């Protein structure tokens, strides 16, 4: 995705059950913008996904449109 000019600015969030440091490091090395260790409890998982949505849709400042090209 990061090599494709049309997709490179899309945020990539790794959602994993792993809390292992090598997995975290590998995800960022491969271009992830965020890493979230998903909770085991289903409701906590749903809440975590909602928080991610709010962050990327409301809190995060995307790059200026002219830098997307």
Secondary structure as the mmCIF struct_conf table of DSSP 4:
data_model
#
loop_
_struct_conf.conf_type_id
_struct_conf.id
_struct_conf.beg_label_comp_id
_struct_conf.beg_label_asym_id
_struct_conf.beg_label_seq_id
_struct_conf.end_label_comp_id
_struct_conf.end_label_asym_id
_struct_conf.end_label_seq_id
TURN_TY1_P TURN_TY1_P1 UNK A 2 UNK A 3
BEND BEND1 UNK A 4 UNK A 4
TURN_TY1_P TURN_TY1_P2 UNK A 5 UNK A 9
BEND BEND2 UNK A 10 UNK A 10
STRN STRN1 UNK A 13 UNK A 16
BEND BEND3 UNK A 17 UNK A 17
HELX_RH_AL_P HELX_RH_AL_P1 UNK A 21 UNK A 29
TURN_TY1_P TURN_TY1_P3 UNK A 30 UNK A 31
BEND BEND4 UNK A 33 UNK A 33
STRN STRN2 UNK A 34 UNK A 37
BEND BEND5 UNK A 40 UNK A 41
HELX_RH_AL_P HELX_RH_AL_P2 UNK A 42 UNK A 54
HELX_RH_PI_P HELX_RH_PI_P1 UNK A 55 UNK A 59
BEND BEND6 UNK A 60 UNK A 60
HELX_LH_PP_P HELX_LH_PP_P1 UNK A 62 UNK A 64
HELX_RH_3T_P HELX_RH_3T_P1 UNK A 65 UNK A 67
#
